[in-house]
Amino acid sequence: MGLQVPLATAALCCCLLTAAAKAQQLPPEDLENEKQFGLWLDQGISTRLSANKSLEVEFYERFDEGGSNLFEYFVQGGVAFRLRPWFTLTPIYRYQRFPWNPTIAYYENRLLLNFTFSTSRSPWRPILRTLIEGRFPDDRPASARLRFRPGVEYSLPLRMTRPPALVVSNEFFVVPGYNPFANGGSSYTQNRFQVGVRFPIADSFSVRPYYLLQSVNVPAGWETNESVGISLAFKIPRKTK
């Protein structure tokens, strides 16, 4: 009888330690999951290198918690190859940081391959963008992700030199294999619905305000947040000799 209490206590301690160890081994939540209402700012610069190639450089800033907290920013660049009038292939490198926690210098490198299919059926322009994404975080194993974004642009029937265009898309995120981030147990990890209007201010500059609904598959279930954004697009004309 005298040994039963110590043995029971030791067994209980072992169970508690095992449970705590398993809890510590759970992967962290993907830092792309913003909290509360967000503000997204995008800036893209394109310059033509030849008749079917262009250099693409883009900057992004993401604010959450009502637009008061800069939780993510990144820069990416690549060369777009227009292999067909309806097909563009763009290999991209991205450097991304998450400065929301000043005690953690968390960054991530990404390699992306962008397949964009589009055609013009005036005033409609259907678009399908597919991204193959390799993620290389600084504190966990690498992983791959697929992103499918079907969408459409509709040129509004206004008597203007540069009529605005309604832009609608929905993006699906799928992790086909190992996922180092916590999720709800499905390879379908995220969804982003976006609607906006692009205003061409000049031949080389346009502004697109948009509304975005982001849903992330976290262990507790799907978590949805809203954001508004402003996208600026610049085209640097090629100098002719």
Secondary structure, 3 states (H helix, E strand, C coil): CCCHHHHHHHHHHHHHHHHHHHHHHCCCECCCCCCCCEEEEEEEEEEEEECCEEEEEEEEEEEECCCCEEEEEEEEEEEEEEEECCEEEEEEEEEEEECCCCCCCEEEEEEEEEEEEECCECCEEEEEEEEEEEEEECCCCCEEEEEEEEEEEEECCCCCCCCCEEEEEEEEEECCCCCCCECCCCCEEEEEEEEEEEEEEECCEEEEEEEEEEEEEECCEEEEEEEEEEEEEEEECCCCC
